[in-house]
Amino acid sequence: MRRPKIDVESRTLGLDRNELGDLLVQAGLGSPRDHALISLLALNGLRISEPLGADIESMDIDRAHRTLAIVRKGAKHAQSLDRHATYIVAAAVTGTSRSS
C-alpha cells in the first residue's frame, strides 16, 4: 500500500475523511486480517496495542452491541465495536466473504 503524498509543511494531525476511506478500501483489498485490523483502528479509534492484544474469542454482546475485551491503560474494558468493523472482524475469523 502506498502512503499518500503530503506537503512537507502539513499541520494535519490525522487522516481526513477521504484519506480514511481510501485506507479502508486498500485494506479491504488485502488480507482479511489486515482489513480487520485497519477497521478496528480506523472505525473504533483503538490504539495499535489494543486490537493486537485482544483475544477475538472474547467478543461478546452487550445491550445489542458487539463488544471486544481490550486492555486500555492497564485495565480490561469492553469496547463497543462499530457495525462495519464487527462484520469485517467476523469475516476474518470465519474466513467468509467481506461484503458490508
N, C-alpha and C positions, 0 to 999 in steps of 0.2 A: 504494500500500500504506500503510495507516495504522500508525503506531507504537503499540505497546501503552502504555496509561496506567500510569505508575508513581508511587509515592508520592514526594514531594519528598525525604523523609528516607531513601530507599532506599540501602543499603550494598552492593547486589548488584554484582558485578564483571562479570557476563555474563548471558547468557540461561540460563534453566533449561530442562530437557528439554522441557516443554510449549511454551514460547515458541519454542524452536528448531524443534520440529515444525510449529508454526503458520507460522513464517517459511519453511520449506521448502515447505509447502503453497501459500502465497501465491506463492512464486517459481515453482512449477510451473504456476500459472495464468497467469503472464506469458509473456514471450518465451522461446524455448529458450536464447538467450544468457544472459539473466538467471538462468534456472534453473540453468544450468551454472555460472555464476559463484558464485551463492549456495551451491550444493552443494560446490564446491571450497573455499570459505571455511569453511563450517559442518562438513563431514564430514572435511576433511583438515587443518584448523587453519592454513590458509595466510593470510599477510598479503595485503592487497589488491594490493600491487605485484607479488606473485609470480604469480598467475594472469594478471593483466593484461599482464605482461611475458613470459609463456611463449609459445613457439611450439607450437601444437597439433600441428603436423607432427612434433614431437619426441617424441610419445608412443611408448613402447616397451614391451617385456615383459621383466621380469627375474625369474627364478625363479617363473614363473606369475602374477606380479602386473603389472598395468599401471602404468607409471611415466610421469611428466611431468618433463622437464628444466626446472628453475626456477632463478632466481638468488636466492640467500639470503645476505644479508650479504656481497655482493661475489663469491661463488663459486657456480659452477653445481653443482647437486645433482640427483640423480634421486629425485623424491618418489613413493613408492608411493601409488596412489590407492585410495580407498575403492571397494568394488564398486559401490555405487549411484551414486557420482559418476562412475565410469567409464562406466556406461550412459547417464547423463544428458549427459555431455560428448560421447560418441559420437553420441547422437541430435541434439544441437545442431549438430554438424559435418556430419552426413549429412542433416539435415532430416527424420528419421524420427520416428515416434511415440515419446513419452517414457514408456512404461509400464515399471514396475520390478517 
